[in-house]
Amino acid sequence: MAQIRNMLRALLYDQRTSSSAVLAHLDRALAAITDLPVTTACLARMEPARRGAWRLCWSSAGHPPPLLLTPDHRARYLHADPDLPLGVDIAQPRNDHTHPVPPGATVIFFTDGLIEHPAHPIDTGLERLAMLAARGAALPLQDLVQGLADRHPSDGHDDMAILALRAPDETAGA
């Protein structure tokens, strides 16, 4: 993963383009110069939209969907058909997805190690994660992420990573 992460950083620095184009370029580079196994990835950015609103733009290479926590503590997955994982078929197209993010909302990205459990379907892990996140939605980001890591629904045998982004809310202080 460190090698892939470093290649991705170089491509992001060099390529000022969509997430799907960067993932497609990464997939071609991996196929040409490495023998790394199949891996999943999600590349996203949150950008200003209009009047304090935000927009999430992402592309997924077989990765779990982002989880959106709204300011009213509702959790929902931003389901979009994920493209194939990296290392499967470089000829397949990669797609971009967008979704509005209200001010003060949180978007959570995570690896499947946080939700997979051999005794339960993947949907059970997703549901449990969404419930945990909704309960902690008002917490500071660090506490929210720590709570998800401490109470994750997986069996704990796979690597786990969590990234949470909170959209600024300029009206919160007014």
Long-range contacts (C-beta under 8 A, 24 or more apart in sequence): 1-39, 3-34, 3-36, 4-30, 4-36, 4-39, 4-41, 4-86, 8-41, 8-43, 18-57, 18-59, 18-96, 19-43, 19-44, 19-45, 19-57, 19-58, 19-59, 19-96, 20-59, 20-83, 20-93, 20-94, 20-95, 20-96, 21-94, 22-59, 23-59, 23-61, 23-83, 23-86, 23-94, 24-90, 24-93, 24-94, 26-86, 27-61, 27-86, 27-87, 27-90, 27-94, 28-90, 30-86, 30-87, 31-87, 31-90, 36-87, 37-87, 38-85, 38-86, 38-87, 38-88, 39-85, 39-86, 39-87, 40-85, 40-86, 40-111, 40-112, 41-85, 41-86, 42-66, 42-109, 44-107, 44-109, 46-101, 46-107, 46-165, 46-167, 49-100, 52-103, 52-168, 52-169, 52-170, 52-171, 53-100, 53-101, 53-102, 53-103, 54-100, 54-101, 54-102, 54-103, 54-105, 54-167, 54-168, 55-98, 55-99, 55-100, 55-101, 56-98, 56-99, 56-100, 56-101, 56-107, 57-96, 57-97, 57-98, 58-96, 58-97, 58-98, 59-83, 59-94, 59-95, 59-96, 59-97, 60-97, 61-85, 61-86, 61-94, 62-86, 62-88, 63-109, 63-111, 63-112, 64-110, 64-111, 64-112, 64-115, 64-126, 66-107, 66-108, 66-109, 67-107, 67-108, 67-109, 67-110, 67-129, 67-130, 67-133, 68-99, 68-101, 68-105, 68-106, 68-107, 68-108, 69-105, 69-106, 69-107, 69-108, 69-133, 69-134, 69-137, 70-102, 70-105, 70-137, 71-102, 71-103, 71-104, 71-105, 71-137, 71-169, 73-134, 73-135, 73-137, 73-138, 74-134, 75-130, 75-131, 75-133, 75-134, 75-137, 76-130, 77-126, 77-130, 78-107, 101-167, 102-167, 103-167, 103-168, 103-169, 103-170, 103-171, 103-172, 104-166, 104-167, 104-168, 104-169, 104-172, 105-166, 105-167, 106-133, 106-137, 106-141, 106-144, 106-164, 106-165, 106-166, 106-167, 107-164, 107-165, 107-167, 108-133, 108-148, 108-162, 108-163, 108-164, 109-162, 109-163, 109-164, 109-165, 110-148, 110-160, 110-161, 110-162, 110-163, 111-158, 111-159, 111-160, 111-161, 111-162, 112-158, 113-154, 113-157, 113-158, 113-159, 113-160, 113-161, 114-148, 114-149, 114-152, 114-153, 114-154, 114-160, 114-161, 114-162, 115-152, 115-153, 115-154, 116-154, 116-155, 116-158, 117-153, 117-154, 117-155, 118-155, 119-155, 120-153, 124-153, 125-153, 125-154, 128-153, 129-153, 141-166
